[in-house]
Amino acid sequence: MTGLPCKLIAQAGGDVFHHLVGSKPQHLANVTPGKIQACDLQHGNYGTDGAVIQWKYTLDGKEQTAKQLLYEVDDANKQLSFKMLEGNLLELYKNMIITIHVETKSGVDFITWTISYELINPDNPHPLSLLNFFIEFTKEVEAHIFG
């Protein structure tokens, strides 16, 4: 069975993410401990194409893990992508890629989170709770940095 390609997009404000998420993700467990409990580098260097990162996080009240490949790190355009290699989400989705893009419009910075994925089973739910996780995560990081 071939999955149907899907995409979810959310926007939130803030320009801190490209550097923090791309180059210093290990600090996110200190900033949002209710969401992210650990971020461990498995291969390569933080902030560079080819880095493999192991995450421990809580989604919908459940502890989960994810191993992701960081790629398409574009500092000039403030964009980076994570390809899901292993983890709980791959029980429901395949070919999952999470892209974060920071852009400035009229002097205001916006973060766009894009989740591209395929449903393994057409009856599986779309990852709306993951998208909500990213929105809340963004708000918490902004509150920590600017609060």
Contacts in CASP RR format, 6 or more apart in sequence:
PFRMAT RR
TARGET T0000
AUTHOR 0000-0000-0000
METHOD contacts of the structure
MODEL  1
MTGLPCKLIAQAGGDVFHHLVGSKPQHLANVTPGKIQACDLQHGNYGTDG
AVIQWKYTLDGKEQTAKQLLYEVDDANKQLSFKMLEGNLLELYKNMIITI
HVETKSGVDFITWTISYELINPDNPHPLSLLNFFIEFTKEVEAHIFG
1 121 0 8 1.000
2 118 0 8 1.000
3 94 0 8 1.000
3 118 0 8 1.000
3 119 0 8 1.000
3 120 0 8 1.000
3 122 0 8 1.000
4 118 0 8 1.000
4 119 0 8 1.000
4 122 0 8 1.000
5 95 0 8 1.000
5 116 0 8 1.000
5 117 0 8 1.000
5 118 0 8 1.000
6 116 0 8 1.000
6 117 0 8 1.000
6 118 0 8 1.000
6 119 0 8 1.000
6 126 0 8 1.000
7 114 0 8 1.000
7 115 0 8 1.000
7 116 0 8 1.000
7 117 0 8 1.000
8 114 0 8 1.000
8 115 0 8 1.000
8 126 0 8 1.000
8 127 0 8 1.000
8 128 0 8 1.000
8 131 0 8 1.000
9 112 0 8 1.000
9 113 0 8 1.000
9 114 0 8 1.000
9 115 0 8 1.000
10 112 0 8 1.000
10 113 0 8 1.000
10 131 0 8 1.000
10 134 0 8 1.000
10 135 0 8 1.000
11 110 0 8 1.000
11 111 0 8 1.000
11 112 0 8 1.000
11 113 0 8 1.000
12 110 0 8 1.000
12 111 0 8 1.000
12 113 0 8 1.000
12 135 0 8 1.000
12 138 0 8 1.000
12 139 0 8 1.000
12 142 0 8 1.000
13 108 0 8 1.000
13 109 0 8 1.000
13 110 0 8 1.000
13 111 0 8 1.000
13 138 0 8 1.000
13 142 0 8 1.000
14 102 0 8 1.000
14 109 0 8 1.000
14 110 0 8 1.000
14 111 0 8 1.000
14 138 0 8 1.000
14 142 0 8 1.000
15 78 0 8 1.000
15 102 0 8 1.000
15 104 0 8 1.000
15 109 0 8 1.000
16 141 0 8 1.000
16 142 0 8 1.000
16 145 0 8 1.000
17 100 0 8 1.000
17 102 0 8 1.000
17 111 0 8 1.000
17 138 0 8 1.000
17 141 0 8 1.000
18 75 0 8 1.000
18 78 0 8 1.000
18 79 0 8 1.000
18 80 0 8 1.000
18 100 0 8 1.000
18 102 0 8 1.000
20 27 0 8 1.000
20 28 0 8 1.000
20 141 0 8 1.000
21 28 0 8 1.000
21 80 0 8 1.000
21 100 0 8 1.000
22 46 0 8 1.000
22 47 0 8 1.000
22 70 0 8 1.000
22 73 0 8 1.000
22 80 0 8 1.000
23 46 0 8 1.000
23 47 0 8 1.000
24 46 0 8 1.000
25 39 0 8 1.000
25 46 0 8 1.000
25 53 0 8 1.000
26 39 0 8 1.000
26 40 0 8 1.000
26 41 0 8 1.000
26 46 0 8 1.000
28 36 0 8 1.000
28 39 0 8 1.000
28 141 0 8 1.000
29 36 0 8 1.000
29 37 0 8 1.000
29 38 0 8 1.000
29 39 0 8 1.000
31 140 0 8 1.000
31 141 0 8 1.000
31 144 0 8 1.000
31 145 0 8 1.000
32 137 0 8 1.000
32 140 0 8 1.000
32 141 0 8 1.000
32 144 0 8 1.000
34 58 0 8 1.000
35 57 0 8 1.000
35 58 0 8 1.000
35 133 0 8 1.000
35 136 0 8 1.000
35 137 0 8 1.000
35 140 0 8 1.000
36 55 0 8 1.000
36 56 0 8 1.000
36 57 0 8 1.000
36 58 0 8 1.000
36 137 0 8 1.000
37 56 0 8 1.000
37 57 0 8 1.000
37 58 0 8 1.000
37 63 0 8 1.000
38 54 0 8 1.000
38 55 0 8 1.000
38 56 0 8 1.000
39 53 0 8 1.000
39 54 0 8 1.000
39 55 0 8 1.000
39 56 0 8 1.000
40 53 0 8 1.000
40 54 0 8 1.000
41 51 0 8 1.000
41 52 0 8 1.000
41 53 0 8 1.000
41 54 0 8 1.000
42 52 0 8 1.000
42 53 0 8 1.000
42 54 0 8 1.000
42 67 0 8 1.000
43 50 0 8 1.000
43 51 0 8 1.000
43 52 0 8 1.000
44 50 0 8 1.000
44 51 0 8 1.000
44 52 0 8 1.000
45 51 0 8 1.000
46 53 0 8 1.000
46 70 0 8 1.000
47 70 0 8 1.000
47 73 0 8 1.000
47 80 0 8 1.000
48 70 0 8 1.000
48 73 0 8 1.000
49 70 0 8 1.000
49 71 0 8 1.000
49 72 0 8 1.000
49 73 0 8 1.000
50 69 0 8 1.000
50 70 0 8 1.000
50 71 0 8 1.000
51 69 0 8 1.000
51 70 0 8 1.000
52 67 0 8 1.000
52 68 0 8 1.000
52 69 0 8 1.000
52 70 0 8 1.000
52 85 0 8 1.000
53 67 0 8 1.000
53 68 0 8 1.000
53 70 0 8 1.000
53 82 0 8 1.000
54 65 0 8 1.000
54 66 0 8 1.000
54 67 0 8 1.000
55 65 0 8 1.000
55 66 0 8 1.000
55 67 0 8 1.000
55 68 0 8 1.000
56 63 0 8 1.000
56 64 0 8 1.000
56 65 0 8 1.000
57 63 0 8 1.000
57 64 0 8 1.000
57 65 0 8 1.000
57 66 0 8 1.000
57 133 0 8 1.000
58 64 0 8 1.000
59 88 0 8 1.000
59 129 0 8 1.000
59 130 0 8 1.000
59 133 0 8 1.000
60 129 0 8 1.000
62 88 0 8 1.000
64 87 0 8 1.000
64 88 0 8 1.000
64 89 0 8 1.000
65 86 0 8 1.000
65 87 0 8 1.000
65 88 0 8 1.000
66 84 0 8 1.000
66 86 0 8 1.000
66 87 0 8 1.000
66 88 0 8 1.000
66 89 0 8 1.000
67 84 0 8 1.000
67 85 0 8 1.000
67 86 0 8 1.000
67 87 0 8 1.000
68 82 0 8 1.000
68 83 0 8 1.000
68 84 0 8 1.000
68 85 0 8 1.000
68 98 0 8 1.000
69 82 0 8 1.000
69 83 0 8 1.000
69 85 0 8 1.000
70 80 0 8 1.000
70 81 0 8 1.000
70 82 0 8 1.000
71 80 0 8 1.000
71 81 0 8 1.000
71 82 0 8 1.000
71 83 0 8 1.000
72 79 0 8 1.000
72 80 0 8 1.000
72 81 0 8 1.000
72 99 0 8 1.000
73 80 0 8 1.000
74 80 0 8 1.000
77 101 0 8 1.000
77 103 0 8 1.000
78 101 0 8 1.000
78 102 0 8 1.000
78 103 0 8 1.000
79 99 0 8 1.000
79 100 0 8 1.000
79 101 0 8 1.000
79 102 0 8 1.000
80 99 0 8 1.000
80 100 0 8 1.000
81 97 0 8 1.000
81 98 0 8 1.000
81 99 0 8 1.000
81 100 0 8 1.000
82 97 0 8 1.000
82 98 0 8 1.000
82 99 0 8 1.000
83 96 0 8 1.000
83 97 0 8 1.000
84 90 0 8 1.000
84 93 0 8 1.000
84 96 0 8 1.000
84 97 0 8 1.000
84 98 0 8 1.000
89 96 0 8 1.000
89 127 0 8 1.000
89 130 0 8 1.000
90 96 0 8 1.000
91 120 0 8 1.000
92 119 0 8 1.000
92 120 0 8 1.000
92 121 0 8 1.000
92 124 0 8 1.000
92 125 0 8 1.000
92 127 0 8 1.000
93 117 0 8 1.000
93 118 0 8 1.000
93 119 0 8 1.000
93 120 0 8 1.000
93 124 0 8 1.000
93 127 0 8 1.000
94 117 0 8 1.000
94 118 0 8 1.000
94 120 0 8 1.000
95 116 0 8 1.000
95 117 0 8 1.000
95 118 0 8 1.000
96 115 0 8 1.000
96 116 0 8 1.000
96 117 0 8 1.000
96 118 0 8 1.000
96 127 0 8 1.000
97 115 0 8 1.000
97 116 0 8 1.000
97 117 0 8 1.000
98 113 0 8 1.000
98 114 0 8 1.000
98 115 0 8 1.000
98 134 0 8 1.000
99 112 0 8 1.000
99 113 0 8 1.000
99 114 0 8 1.000
99 116 0 8 1.000
100 111 0 8 1.000
100 112 0 8 1.000
100 113 0 8 1.000
100 114 0 8 1.000
101 111 0 8 1.000
101 112 0 8 1.000
101 114 0 8 1.000
102 109 0 8 1.000
102 110 0 8 1.000
102 111 0 8 1.000
102 112 0 8 1.000
103 109 0 8 1.000
103 110 0 8 1.000
103 112 0 8 1.000
104 110 0 8 1.000
111 138 0 8 1.000
113 131 0 8 1.000
113 134 0 8 1.000
113 135 0 8 1.000
113 138 0 8 1.000
115 127 0 8 1.000
115 130 0 8 1.000
115 131 0 8 1.000
117 127 0 8 1.000
119 126 0 8 1.000
END
